[in-house]
Amino acid sequence: MNQDALYTELTLKPTGKLALVVLDGVGDVATREQGYLTPLEAAATPNMDALAKDAAQGRMIPVAPGITPGSGPGHLGLFGYDPLEFKVGRGVIEALGLGLELRAGDVAARANFCTLDAKGIVTDRRAGRIDTKVCEELCALLSQKVKKVGDAEVIIKPGKGHRFVVVFRGKGLEGPLTDADPHREGFPVPASTAVNAKDPKARKAAKLVADFYKVALPVIAQKKPANGFLMRGIAHQPHIPLFKDRYGLRPACIAVYPMYKGLAQLVGMAKLEGPQTIAEQFERYLAEYDNYDYFFIHFKYPDMYGEDGNFEAKKKAIEEFDAALPILLRKKPDVLAITGDHSTPCVMKGHSWHPQPVMLHSAISGSDKLDRFTETGANQGSLGIFAAKHLIRLMQANAKMFDKFGA
Amino acid sequence: MNQDALYTELTLKPTGKLALVVLDGVGDVATREQGYLTPLEAAATPNMDALAKDAAQGRMIPVAPGITPGSGPGHLGLFGYDPLEFKVGRGVIEALGLGLELRAGDVAARANFCTLDAKGIVTDRRAGRIDTKVCEELCALLSQKVKKVGDAEVIIKPGKGHRFVVVFRGKGLEGPLTDADPHREGFPVPASTAVNAKDPKARKAAKLVADFYKVALPVIAQKKPANGFLMRGIAHQPHIPLFKDRYGLRPACIAVYPMYKGLAQLVGMAKLEGPQTIAEQFERYLAEYDNYDYFFIHFKYPDMYGEDGNFEAKKKAIEEFDAALPILLRKKPDVLAITGDHSTPCVMKGHSWHPQPVMLHSAISGSDKLDRFTETGANQGSLGIFAAKHLIRLMQANAKMFDKFGA
């Protein structure tokens, strides 16, 4: 019997509130340079410390040993979806990141403006890294001239610098497609083709991309230096079982950045818009307490400062988070998980595979007798090191949402 | 998506050096009799202690919980090959252990001389445990008289005591075959047959074994007490993906004992011959530093003394290893893993299933703030308890050899 089926069979109605609070990229590594402390260990976190006394801790492997996840797989795992089973293409993630509301079946591509010579050879893959403003103008022009290709609607949205996103919204489309990108200069733009050549939906999508090139390239042909564009990560928004059907919970997302709202939307969470600070996010949770069973609250800054390699700022962001935590605790969730979607060690200035620490607090979580929530403490916790996709199941169990298996 | 495929897809070119240093059978259990210390804990290991401060630790399950591996599965796991997926027959392991260079498709059998009565009944399965010298003489005689069977070359190599190995090198051969061994006295030698009766290659191999008996038995029929022989573990050298293709690393083996060289050769490692001591092995590593990306360095003695149940000698072997370690560190590998292929507890006088401790050191391994490398310390490490086959993936991750998964 498959595990998911077992969980589904045993799932009971929720009687309490569950909250997943994500400190993006909170996990880090202790190094000699920082006195063998991680930012979480160096930070003053009296409110998390108080929770730790009555919580279980552990560490989570986001995808697989040694694999560094992007935000997409990182969050899908936290939401209980195996990132290897539910793959979301880079075009889709990019579109979500720009705040586009994708629908199942939409085909999305990451794109960037480039420079082509008279023979169509790519001479600069980033068109001299044009300004965001120029990119916005070019996208506006393309949007105006190319609204449809075949029977599919075309949605174009600018990103930063030379980057933009193209979405094809039509019927019977599917990815993934090969990149319309030679990935180096000195070559022409290759045609995008269906990765699975036998898939008629992907072949139809590939034809749309080719047709899009035919009508869009002439629109910018006289522009300098951005007289062409490349497309990659072309994939469709996959069908993902809805969170509420899978777990029997009414879910809501309280995030600030579009990417995380997009990922939550992908699994059918309600997006509670408006809050800009973590204090406001917690206030919103209080206001919506009765309306949902599961709250996903996302705090971006530990990751952002980890990416900068800024230890002090990452530490301060964690302290800022901790200072706001009492707002959430005014109506303490029956099950509260505090964790990251992955580690972002300052020393690496980027995401990593190091298992992120997790603290799980409920009336029945048990106490691991740890005084703080830290990476090193989590190593000794009762949850051990486990796949992130199991966190939701532990949260449901702590909410007494599973019937006994067998007599 | 399958995990191996994911790793392959994300693999980047190596930019540093990786070293796997195996203290064979280093893992042990703490007992009252030894003051609740393992040999690793009782040993003075200042050099490993110094590394521990800046390393991650954990324990590894060689094959599956409770399963005690032989050296074959133990090492295949360390090399990243699931020992349940890549099964190597005992005949092949034995042949490798005797220093035979097998080729893919060779069929190898463990054999031993036995005593038969006039009716062909086995009266002594070990022919009175004849001396190695007698075994060598019998093998030389057989080698001289039986060079081919059918279209296959026959290679015979003596081992210790009554043991020897027979290899059939021909075309279209395959194992496994059933044993030509009644496994007890008082019965005739059964014919060896294909385990999968529908496999024509295995049927051909079984015919070769039968033909070999026909020509080989008369050669020794008048000898006493060894006038017959038994064959078991008859299998072919399997096709195993080459280490360099699987991991994108140029691998080299620096081992003293033939078995470990053979296992390294099985996955396509270069064998750097010559060194006899661990100090010489580390010197050889220094000399070959630029020529390879991955070094497998094997130290046999903790296992050997563990098998003897000699706690003091095992402890001293570990100390001898530690004393030589600074030679390796003259050109410190970018990623260094120190571990065993399994545990060999003195109290058991043999291999065991107890997860072996592992220490992983790199600029980004992070520190688990442990002062020493020990079994008990490893229990508290950030690597947790994991399948040994994942070690290579963690080593690659620490060498920054994986691209990010998803956006």
Interface residues (C-beta under 8 A of the other chain):
Chain A: D28 V29 A30 T31 R32 Y36 R59 V63 A64 P65 G66 I67 T68 P69 G70 S71 G72 P73 P83 L84 E85 K87 V88 R90 I93 E94 G97 G233 P345 V347 M348 G350 H351 S352 W353 H354 P355 E375 T376 N379 Q380 G384 I385
Chain B: M1 N2 Q3 L6 Y7 L10 K53 D54 A363 I364 S365 G366 S367 D368 K369 Q380 G381 S382 L383 G384 I385 F386 H390 R393 L394 Q396 A397 F402 K404 F405 G406 A407
